[in-house]
Amino acid sequence: MTQNVFLIPTEKWSPLVHSTNKHGGLFKSEHYSPMTEFGDLYQHMYIISDEKPAIGDWSINRTSPYKHMELCKIDNDIEVNRYVLSVHNDCKKVILTTDIDLIKNGVQAIDEEFIDWFIKSPERVSVRTIRKYENFSEKTNMFETSYYKTIIPQTLESKMEDFFDKTSVEDMIKKLEDLGYTFESKEKMYTENDMKQYAWRCVANFLSNNENKLESKLADVIIDRNNNQFEQFKNK
């Protein structure tokens, strides 16, 4: 995924501080004050979309050799034609930020949840974003408002935990039966092998849109996490 998260140094206050000491890294400024004499810097975070900036938008040039990434507001058609659309530039619209000046100018603020996650994963340079729409107007047949949401990457294990925390064994069995899967038992109770098959089907269903290889340990995770429910349905 192409880089779409940028950290740019600033002399103004920011919720983020980059420390250069031996235990350094990225910190929230509420927990750590920058020691500028040792090279610590406030940093603002900017997340861009794939869109070219239009008049009124803030822009970052992904091909810029400068630390500030040529962050600027696009004010007129001349800037669009000569700068944004130049073959020498790769300008993209800033859609989320921690920069108070941009937020005051209408750019959406980055939420605390994403900032907390990013601090723990500073090596990441990209994140998936989606645009959500609200307040549909029957009069105009359009949504009146929209906002951007960052999709925080999860480990496979945490995704599975979240998925199975929200899905009961009973519901999954019904879904699998609706898909045509036949369990060994024709009754309401199920054999141990049924439960293993169910676990494998859960894994396959969960990973169907991923490139991860199926591993037996994933089925074991499902069985372990849902042991009480499995015992409820098991044919003894």
C-alpha positions as CSV (number, residue, x, y, z in Angstrom):
1,M,0.0,0.0,0.0
2,T,1.4,3.4,-1.0
3,Q,2.3,5.7,1.8
4,N,-0.5,7.9,2.9
5,V,0.5,8.8,6.5
6,F,3.0,11.6,7.0
7,L,4.6,13.1,10.1
8,I,5.8,16.7,9.6
9,P,7.9,18.6,12.2
10,T,6.4,21.8,13.5
11,E,7.4,24.6,15.9
12,K,3.8,24.9,17.2
13,W,2.2,22.7,19.8
14,S,1.1,19.3,18.6
15,P,-0.4,16.3,20.3
16,L,2.6,14.3,19.0
17,V,6.3,14.6,20.0
18,H,9.2,12.8,18.4
19,S,12.0,12.2,20.8
20,T,15.6,11.5,19.6
21,N,17.0,10.1,22.9
22,K,18.1,6.5,23.2
23,H,14.6,5.6,24.5
24,G,13.0,7.8,21.9
25,G,10.2,7.4,19.5
26,L,6.8,9.0,19.1
27,F,4.9,10.1,22.2
28,K,1.7,12.0,23.0
29,S,2.7,15.4,24.2
30,E,0.3,15.1,27.2
31,H,2.7,12.5,28.5
32,Y,6.0,13.9,27.3
33,S,7.3,17.4,26.8
34,P,9.8,17.9,24.0
35,M,13.4,18.6,25.0
36,T,14.2,20.8,22.0
37,E,17.9,21.2,23.2
38,F,18.3,17.5,22.4
39,G,16.5,17.6,19.1
40,D,13.0,16.7,20.2
41,L,10.3,18.0,17.9
42,Y,6.5,18.5,17.9
43,Q,5.1,16.7,14.8
44,H,1.8,16.9,13.1
45,M,0.2,13.9,11.4
46,Y,-1.4,14.1,8.0
47,I,-3.4,11.4,6.2
48,I,-4.0,11.8,2.5
49,S,-6.5,10.2,0.1
50,D,-6.0,9.2,-3.5
51,E,-7.8,12.3,-4.7
52,K,-6.2,15.2,-6.4
53,P,-6.7,18.4,-4.3
54,A,-9.2,20.9,-5.6
55,I,-9.5,24.6,-4.9
56,G,-9.9,25.0,-1.1
57,D,-8.3,21.6,-0.3
58,W,-5.0,21.1,1.5
59,S,-2.3,19.3,-0.4
60,I,0.8,17.1,0.2
61,N,3.2,16.4,-2.6
62,R,4.3,12.8,-2.3
63,T,7.3,13.3,-4.5
64,S,8.6,16.3,-2.5
65,P,12.2,16.1,-1.3
66,Y,11.4,18.4,1.6
67,K,10.5,17.5,5.2
68,H,7.3,19.7,5.0
69,M,6.2,17.7,1.9
70,E,5.1,21.0,0.3
71,L,2.1,21.1,2.5
72,C,-0.1,23.9,1.3
73,K,-3.7,25.1,0.6
74,I,-4.8,25.2,-3.1
75,D,-6.4,28.6,-3.6
76,N,-7.0,29.0,-7.3
77,D,-7.1,27.4,-10.8
78,I,-3.6,28.5,-11.5
79,E,-2.3,26.4,-8.6
80,V,-4.4,23.5,-9.7
81,N,-3.2,23.6,-13.3
82,R,0.5,24.5,-12.8
83,Y,1.2,22.7,-9.5
84,V,-1.4,20.0,-8.7
85,L,-1.6,18.7,-12.2
86,S,2.1,19.0,-13.0
87,V,3.7,15.8,-14.2
88,H,6.6,16.5,-11.8
89,N,4.3,16.4,-8.7
90,D,2.1,13.8,-7.0
91,C,-0.2,16.0,-5.0
92,K,-2.9,14.4,-2.9
93,K,-5.7,15.8,-0.8
94,V,-5.2,15.9,3.0
95,I,-8.3,14.4,4.6
96,L,-7.3,13.9,8.3
97,T,-4.8,15.7,10.5
98,T,-3.7,16.7,14.0
99,D,-2.8,20.2,12.8
100,I,-5.1,22.7,14.6
101,D,-4.7,25.3,11.8
102,L,-6.0,22.8,9.2
103,I,-8.8,21.6,11.5
104,K,-10.0,25.2,11.9
105,N,-10.1,25.3,8.1
106,G,-12.4,22.3,7.8
107,V,-10.0,19.3,7.6
108,Q,-11.2,16.5,9.8
109,A,-9.3,15.8,13.0
110,I,-7.6,12.4,13.5
111,D,-9.3,10.6,16.4
112,E,-7.5,9.6,19.6
113,E,-7.9,5.8,19.0
114,F,-5.9,6.0,15.8
115,I,-3.2,8.2,17.4
116,D,-2.8,5.7,20.2
117,W,-2.5,2.8,17.7
118,F,0.0,4.6,15.5
119,I,2.3,5.4,18.4
120,K,2.5,1.7,19.1
121,S,3.1,1.0,15.4
122,P,5.4,3.9,14.2
123,E,6.9,1.8,11.4
124,R,3.6,2.0,9.5
125,V,3.3,4.5,6.7
126,S,-0.1,3.6,5.4
127,V,-3.6,3.0,6.6
128,R,-6.9,2.3,5.0
129,T,-9.6,4.9,5.1
130,I,-13.2,4.9,4.1
131,R,-15.7,7.7,3.6
132,K,-19.0,7.3,5.4
133,Y,-22.1,9.3,4.5
134,E,-24.9,10.5,6.8
135,N,-28.2,12.4,6.9
136,F,-29.8,11.4,3.6
137,S,-32.1,14.0,2.2
138,E,-35.1,12.9,0.3
139,K,-35.4,16.4,-1.1
140,T,-32.1,16.4,-2.8
141,N,-31.7,12.6,-3.0
142,M,-28.2,13.0,-1.6
143,F,-26.4,12.6,1.7
144,E,-25.8,15.9,3.4
145,T,-22.8,15.1,5.5
146,S,-19.8,12.7,5.3
147,Y,-16.7,11.9,7.3
148,Y,-13.6,9.8,7.0
149,K,-12.9,6.7,9.2
150,T,-9.5,5.1,9.6
151,I,-9.4,1.3,9.6
152,I,-6.9,0.3,12.3
153,P,-5.1,-2.9,11.2
154,Q,-5.6,-5.8,13.5
155,T,-3.6,-9.0,14.0
156,L,-5.2,-12.1,12.7
157,E,-5.7,-13.3,16.2
158,S,-7.5,-10.1,17.4
159,K,-9.7,-10.2,14.3
160,M,-10.7,-13.7,15.1
161,E,-11.4,-12.9,18.7
162,D,-13.6,-10.0,17.7
163,F,-15.4,-12.1,15.0
164,F,-16.1,-15.0,17.3
165,D,-17.0,-12.8,20.3
166,K,-19.9,-11.5,18.2
167,T,-20.9,-14.8,16.6
168,S,-22.5,-17.7,18.6
169,V,-21.9,-21.3,17.7
170,E,-25.6,-21.7,17.1
171,D,-25.6,-18.8,14.6
172,M,-22.6,-20.1,12.7
173,I,-24.0,-23.7,12.5
174,K,-27.2,-22.3,11.1
175,K,-25.3,-20.2,8.5
176,L,-23.2,-23.3,7.5
177,E,-26.3,-25.4,7.2
178,D,-27.9,-22.7,5.1
179,L,-24.9,-23.0,2.8
180,G,-25.6,-26.7,2.4
181,Y,-23.0,-28.1,4.8
182,T,-24.3,-31.4,6.4
183,F,-23.2,-32.3,9.9
184,E,-22.7,-36.0,10.9
185,S,-25.5,-35.8,13.4
186,K,-29.0,-35.4,12.1
187,E,-30.1,-34.4,15.6
188,K,-29.7,-31.1,17.5
189,M,-26.5,-32.4,19.2
190,Y,-23.2,-32.7,17.4
191,T,-20.3,-35.1,17.5
192,E,-16.7,-34.0,18.4
193,N,-15.8,-34.4,14.7
194,D,-18.7,-32.1,13.8
195,M,-17.2,-29.5,16.1
196,K,-13.8,-29.8,14.5
197,Q,-15.4,-29.5,11.1
198,Y,-17.3,-26.5,12.3
199,A,-14.1,-24.9,13.5
200,W,-12.4,-25.5,10.2
201,R,-15.4,-24.1,8.3
202,C,-15.3,-21.0,10.6
203,V,-11.6,-20.6,9.7
204,A,-12.3,-21.0,6.0
205,N,-15.2,-18.5,6.2
206,F,-13.2,-16.0,8.2
207,L,-10.1,-16.1,6.0
208,S,-12.0,-16.4,2.7
209,N,-11.0,-12.9,1.7
210,N,-7.5,-13.1,2.9
211,E,-4.3,-14.7,1.6
212,N,-3.5,-16.4,4.9
213,K,-3.0,-20.2,4.7
214,L,-5.3,-22.3,6.8
215,E,-3.5,-23.7,9.8
216,S,-4.8,-26.2,12.3
217,K,-3.9,-24.0,15.2
218,L,-6.6,-21.5,14.1
219,A,-9.2,-24.2,14.4
220,D,-7.8,-25.0,17.9
221,V,-8.1,-21.3,18.8
222,I,-11.8,-21.4,17.9
223,I,-12.4,-24.6,19.9
224,D,-10.6,-23.2,22.9
225,R,-12.4,-19.8,22.8
226,N,-15.8,-21.4,22.4
227,N,-15.3,-24.5,24.5
228,N,-18.4,-24.0,26.7
229,Q,-20.7,-23.5,23.7
230,F,-19.2,-26.5,22.0
231,E,-19.9,-28.6,25.0
232,Q,-23.5,-27.4,24.9
233,F,-24.0,-28.8,21.4
234,K,-21.7,-31.8,21.6
235,N,-23.4,-35.2,21.2
236,K,-22.3,-37.1,24.3
